[in-house]
């Protein structure tokens, strides 16, 4: 069985494989994957790189509830309630 989630979030910093490498592998398998990158402050250049490689959006930590909801809705193509 193959899993195809509606949306994925990836942190830039992860063990074993970083978020950019993971993003590339996922998009090579499914070019339509909806992926939001997550990053701590100070990683703006890395987030820009992720967007250029196909991430749909990004969220900077620490999280702001309204920003997270807005990015999720935008990525999923849904209007705010």
Secondary structure, DSSP 8 states (H G I E B T S, - for coil): -----S-EEEESS-SSS-HHHHHHHHHHH-TT--EEEEEETT-HHHHHHHHHTT--EEEEES--HHHHHHHHHHHHT----
